[in-house]
């Protein structure tokens, strides 16, 4: 089977809810990142075979095919097709998988996997039609699992209890996420992966190029003052991912395309794994998906130099560390979604942009990325830096 290579990986800096990116229409946010991926690679835009765009809330301004509309808002010619996909928080990580599979199968040579989410303009949960009584889960589904509904917040609490994580442990992890993100920003580690965007603010025009969610003054004392989401629980807004606006893209090509277009590979796709498990605890599946991915790749966790495990909630990466036996110093080395934000459908390619550039900066070889997803699904992607 043919190899698949990453030749470009780029993201916007995260925007807080109603923050610096709220003025950007999702089409334009997606179009800007597609244009950047093409321009930075130097490839002829017409050579792109397909665009696979992840987005969770495909309604309102993100409705009516956000992938195609993003292409139309980009420098890509109208001849480039697109598809919009939803695998919940793993949507654009799945876009990477689909793009790599297309290249490895030999059916396409240049595919852009991307994601976009404007959580300011298209609020999370809007697709269930709030106020209408719409029920996304039938009685048959609920009865099968003996629940009245499925909730990622309840799932996070369940993981914290199952793995015996205290509120203090979760807050300590969250504080470290902010510290790592702040340090990475100050070192300039994000410069190569971030696309600066022009924004119009009340104070005038600016260029947005620093993740807006980082709390530079975060402290254990401050985190401890936040209320838990449920009485007696451990999850707070401080140890959960931040609502975020953003877009990201990864260009994946074949070996033939490398030669034909004179492209420089940044990384090689080593393994693509997706598994599913308990939809009630929901967010624990990355633990078991990682076991399978490492086994299929013939690698041990000790051979992986860096890991990006999405910080949907602090207990997820903490449980992953314990289960896999991983080194915490290799996990989310530049901070994660607790500090940098979680723009839902854009997070998969966002994390990959960070992983690719961090691996190359640190001289690492193998990187692993995994993401918990609604419904108890998880993607794992293993890459080799080149």
Legacy VTK file of the C-alpha trace (Angstrom):
# vtk DataFile Version 3.0
C-alpha trace
ASCII
DATASET POLYDATA
POINTS 386 float
0.000 0.000 0.000
1.203 3.485 -0.839
2.487 5.792 1.899
0.694 8.975 2.975
2.691 12.063 3.926
1.837 15.282 5.741
3.319 18.248 3.877
1.540 21.105 5.656
-0.153 21.529 9.028
-1.565 24.894 10.054
-4.128 26.306 12.476
-5.538 29.593 13.601
-4.869 30.844 17.099
-7.883 29.994 19.231
-10.515 32.638 19.849
-12.541 32.749 23.074
-16.327 32.782 22.996
-17.434 36.132 21.539
-13.763 37.043 21.334
-11.327 37.963 18.601
-12.574 35.509 15.967
-16.301 36.002 16.564
-16.456 38.448 13.664
-15.297 35.815 11.177
-18.016 33.918 9.305
-17.299 30.150 9.519
-17.062 29.922 5.707
-14.320 32.530 5.731
-12.580 30.953 8.731
-12.515 27.623 6.887
-11.558 29.276 3.618
-8.631 31.113 5.196
-7.096 27.926 6.566
-7.522 26.086 3.256
-5.859 28.975 1.439
-3.010 28.953 3.951
-2.386 25.228 3.583
-2.187 25.558 -0.185
-0.088 28.733 -0.206
2.372 27.446 2.400
2.855 24.162 0.544
3.464 25.933 -2.763
1.266 23.487 -4.659
-0.963 24.488 -7.572
-4.423 24.925 -5.999
-5.986 23.014 -8.886
-3.926 19.939 -7.957
-5.970 19.373 -4.777
-8.178 16.319 -5.319
-10.515 16.796 -2.381
-11.203 18.645 0.864
-12.561 16.781 3.891
-13.911 19.243 6.436
-14.809 18.329 9.994
-17.471 20.338 11.810
-19.717 19.330 14.698
-22.462 21.958 14.689
-23.521 21.837 11.053
-26.398 24.284 11.351
-26.989 27.982 10.819
-23.865 29.603 9.390
-22.174 26.214 9.423
-25.068 24.516 7.625
-25.632 23.698 3.962
-22.225 22.018 3.505
-19.549 23.957 5.390
-16.807 22.066 3.534
-17.907 23.154 0.100
-18.641 26.681 1.278
-15.157 26.932 2.774
-13.663 25.904 -0.563
-15.687 28.634 -2.269
-14.329 31.158 0.265
-10.723 30.077 -0.394
-8.139 30.389 -3.164
-9.029 26.892 -4.344
-10.751 26.761 -7.741
-14.407 25.765 -7.828
-13.341 22.485 -9.449
-12.070 21.205 -6.077
-14.762 19.122 -4.343
-15.341 18.842 -0.607
-17.257 16.841 1.942
-18.399 17.804 5.450
-18.141 15.141 8.155
-19.149 14.781 11.799
-17.455 12.373 14.177
-18.148 14.759 17.035
-14.960 16.109 18.647
-12.868 13.821 16.446
-14.335 15.156 13.192
-11.164 16.620 11.716
-8.987 13.813 13.100
-11.281 11.508 11.163
-10.808 13.850 8.196
-7.079 13.059 8.469
-7.895 9.357 8.449
-10.149 9.599 5.421
-7.587 11.732 3.577
-4.759 9.326 4.363
-6.878 6.342 3.364
-7.684 7.966 0.022
-3.996 8.580 -0.625
-2.889 5.145 0.592
-5.503 3.456 -1.584
-4.143 5.226 -4.651
-7.474 6.825 -5.530
-6.291 10.379 -4.771
-2.908 12.096 -4.468
-3.514 15.431 -2.723
-6.196 15.791 -0.061
-6.684 18.500 2.552
-8.110 17.371 5.881
-9.482 20.342 7.773
-11.869 21.473 10.460
-13.738 24.599 11.435
-15.942 25.589 14.346
-17.256 28.994 15.318
-18.692 28.266 18.731
-19.493 31.966 19.163
-21.726 32.131 16.095
-23.039 28.540 16.097
-23.432 27.480 19.750
-22.793 23.900 20.819
-26.034 21.920 20.966
-27.874 23.987 18.369
-28.341 20.954 16.100
-30.747 19.317 18.569
-33.155 22.237 18.046
-33.386 23.593 21.602
-36.898 24.432 22.722
-38.583 22.156 20.185
-38.604 19.003 22.261
-36.471 17.216 19.669
-34.962 14.002 21.043
-31.720 12.784 19.437
-31.951 9.457 21.327
-34.930 7.164 20.926
-36.492 5.203 23.765
-34.950 2.041 22.341
-31.433 3.475 22.644
-32.002 4.834 26.156
-33.576 1.601 27.368
-30.664 -0.421 26.006
-28.242 1.420 28.284
-30.609 2.091 31.173
-30.210 5.874 31.068
-32.404 8.909 30.526
-29.768 10.557 28.314
-26.089 10.722 27.448
-23.865 13.515 28.751
-20.172 14.194 28.271
-20.211 16.123 31.560
-21.565 13.100 33.414
-19.038 10.948 31.577
-16.203 13.150 32.800
-17.459 12.876 36.377
-17.713 9.102 35.973
-14.090 8.874 34.795
-12.901 11.006 37.704
-14.684 8.706 40.177
-13.650 5.482 38.448
-9.975 6.466 38.408
-10.057 8.096 41.860
-9.038 11.590 40.759
-9.625 14.330 43.281
-10.709 17.867 42.448
-7.215 18.992 43.495
-5.545 16.594 41.028
-7.742 17.808 38.177
-7.050 21.442 38.999
-3.302 20.788 39.255
-3.362 19.231 35.791
-5.302 22.206 34.430
-2.868 24.699 35.937
0.001 22.869 34.246
-1.838 23.069 30.912
-1.983 26.862 31.190
1.648 27.064 32.263
2.819 24.922 29.368
0.730 26.870 26.857
2.060 30.182 28.169
5.659 28.948 28.081
5.265 27.589 24.536
3.822 30.900 23.391
6.654 32.859 24.976
9.233 30.547 23.356
7.622 31.068 19.952
6.851 27.356 19.580
3.493 28.040 17.919
4.751 30.499 15.300
5.221 27.924 12.545
1.763 26.420 12.982
-0.380 29.533 13.497
-1.967 31.496 10.660
-2.286 35.162 11.737
-5.721 36.596 10.979
-6.858 40.190 10.673
-9.612 41.027 13.146
-11.709 44.116 13.694
-12.129 45.021 17.361
-13.805 47.933 19.088
-10.319 49.354 19.634
-9.492 49.036 15.932
-7.913 46.472 13.573
-5.464 43.930 14.976
-3.748 40.709 13.948
-4.853 37.658 15.916
-1.913 35.279 16.374
-1.898 34.300 20.065
-4.288 31.766 21.579
-6.834 33.815 23.465
-7.765 31.227 26.076
-4.433 31.049 27.896
-4.781 32.315 31.456
-1.403 33.901 32.050
-2.203 34.482 35.702
-3.734 31.062 36.394
-3.267 29.842 39.950
-4.271 26.920 42.109
-6.108 29.341 44.382
-8.114 30.777 41.492
-9.071 27.353 40.131
-10.170 26.249 43.589
-12.783 29.021 43.755
-14.734 27.717 40.742
-17.973 25.858 41.368
-18.316 22.230 40.350
-20.832 21.463 37.624
-22.727 19.112 39.943
-23.013 19.011 43.715
-20.174 16.968 45.184
-18.487 16.555 41.802
-14.960 17.331 40.615
-15.488 18.888 37.169
-15.468 22.678 36.870
-15.105 25.166 34.049
-11.463 25.400 35.065
-10.574 21.744 34.514
-12.609 21.378 31.328
-11.795 22.505 27.785
-12.679 26.035 26.738
-15.308 27.003 24.192
-13.292 28.178 21.195
-13.494 29.503 17.650
-10.931 28.302 15.132
-9.961 26.366 12.044
-7.090 24.095 11.081
-5.851 22.062 8.123
-3.433 19.261 7.257
-2.410 18.539 3.663
-1.833 14.838 2.981
-0.213 13.605 -0.232
1.160 10.500 -1.896
4.793 9.776 -2.680
4.001 10.467 -6.327
2.639 13.894 -5.438
5.811 14.642 -3.461
7.826 14.065 -6.612
5.412 15.663 -9.072
4.995 18.888 -7.096
8.378 19.147 -5.396
6.823 18.978 -1.919
8.741 18.485 1.325
7.243 15.934 3.731
6.942 16.902 7.376
5.728 13.515 8.594
4.554 10.079 7.478
1.295 8.463 8.547
2.123 5.291 10.486
-1.218 4.104 11.867
-4.893 5.009 11.707
-7.180 3.509 14.336
-10.731 4.182 15.421
-12.654 2.210 18.040
-15.863 2.570 19.995
-17.052 1.512 23.437
-19.330 2.498 26.299
-21.484 5.500 25.263
-22.424 6.279 28.867
-18.985 6.934 30.345
-18.301 8.024 26.760
-14.915 9.727 27.102
-12.792 6.763 28.227
-12.361 5.110 24.823
-8.967 6.744 23.960
-7.397 4.433 26.565
-8.453 1.285 24.747
-8.067 2.741 21.257
-4.434 3.540 22.081
-3.806 -0.063 23.143
-5.098 -1.243 19.792
-3.209 1.365 17.772
0.128 0.596 19.411
-0.420 -3.118 18.889
-1.264 -2.658 15.223
1.738 -0.386 14.710
4.097 -2.761 16.521
5.235 0.029 18.832
5.442 0.432 22.596
4.405 3.609 24.371
8.063 4.089 25.285
8.896 4.484 21.580
6.451 7.382 21.186
8.246 10.694 21.698
5.228 12.990 22.076
1.509 12.484 22.646
-1.410 14.826 22.068
-4.422 13.651 24.078
-7.297 16.084 23.798
-8.042 17.792 27.083
-11.813 17.701 26.808
-11.783 17.311 30.598
-8.761 16.850 32.852
-9.631 13.273 33.910
-9.368 12.057 30.312
-5.619 12.617 29.756
-4.904 11.678 33.384
-6.726 8.342 33.022
-4.968 7.813 29.678
-1.550 8.360 31.275
-2.221 5.818 34.004
-3.750 3.212 31.716
-1.098 3.373 29.005
1.831 3.855 31.382
2.952 6.960 29.518
5.455 9.634 30.490
3.643 12.818 31.628
6.575 14.913 30.405
5.744 13.856 26.810
2.023 14.604 27.075
0.599 17.832 25.624
3.982 19.489 26.033
2.672 22.838 24.759
-0.527 22.746 26.770
-3.891 21.510 25.617
-7.544 22.370 25.178
-7.969 23.438 28.808
-5.693 26.389 28.028
-5.772 26.666 24.247
-9.437 25.900 23.610
-11.372 23.091 21.949
-12.968 24.267 18.699
-14.858 20.955 18.376
-14.683 19.937 14.709
-11.394 21.783 14.211
-9.565 20.178 17.127
-8.344 17.059 15.331
-6.295 18.874 12.708
-5.419 21.541 15.291
-3.771 18.960 17.544
-2.023 17.410 14.554
-0.562 20.777 13.573
0.844 21.138 17.081
2.111 17.550 17.178
3.900 17.719 13.820
5.675 20.969 14.590
6.536 20.002 18.176
8.029 16.681 17.067
10.226 18.378 14.496
11.315 21.149 16.881
12.288 18.615 19.543
13.941 16.147 17.181
11.452 13.387 18.014
10.505 10.523 15.744
7.074 9.143 16.614
4.018 11.073 17.727
0.581 9.828 18.815
-2.683 11.753 18.857
-5.992 10.627 20.325
-9.356 12.211 20.947
-12.411 11.253 23.001
-15.628 11.674 21.054
-19.356 11.769 21.663
-20.995 8.361 21.711
-17.951 6.567 23.132
-15.775 6.708 20.009
-12.040 7.476 19.796
-9.540 8.059 17.004
-5.810 7.418 17.302
-3.258 8.584 14.738
0.444 7.725 14.870
2.911 9.670 12.739
6.659 9.632 12.098
8.384 12.995 11.775
10.623 13.356 8.718
LINES 1 387
386 0 1 2 3 4 5 6 7 8 9 10 11 12 13 14 15 16 17 18 19 20 21 22 23 24 25 26 27 28 29 30 31 32 33 34 35 36 37 38 39 40 41 42 43 44 45 46 47 48 49 50 51 52 53 54 55 56 57 58 59 60 61 62 63 64 65 66 67 68 69 70 71 72 73 74 75 76 77 78 79 80 81 82 83 84 85 86 87 88 89 90 91 92 93 94 95 96 97 98 99 100 101 102 103 104 105 106 107 108 109 110 111 112 113 114 115 116 117 118 119 120 121 122 123 124 125 126 127 128 129 130 131 132 133 134 135 136 137 138 139 140 141 142 143 144 145 146 147 148 149 150 151 152 153 154 155 156 157 158 159 160 161 162 163 164 165 166 167 168 169 170 171 172 173 174 175 176 177 178 179 180 181 182 183 184 185 186 187 188 189 190 191 192 193 194 195 196 197 198 199 200 201 202 203 204 205 206 207 208 209 210 211 212 213 214 215 216 217 218 219 220 221 222 223 224 225 226 227 228 229 230 231 232 233 234 235 236 237 238 239 240 241 242 243 244 245 246 247 248 249 250 251 252 253 254 255 256 257 258 259 260 261 262 263 264 265 266 267 268 269 270 271 272 273 274 275 276 277 278 279 280 281 282 283 284 285 286 287 288 289 290 291 292 293 294 295 296 297 298 299 300 301 302 303 304 305 306 307 308 309 310 311 312 313 314 315 316 317 318 319 320 321 322 323 324 325 326 327 328 329 330 331 332 333 334 335 336 337 338 339 340 341 342 343 344 345 346 347 348 349 350 351 352 353 354 355 356 357 358 359 360 361 362 363 364 365 366 367 368 369 370 371 372 373 374 375 376 377 378 379 380 381 382 383 384 385
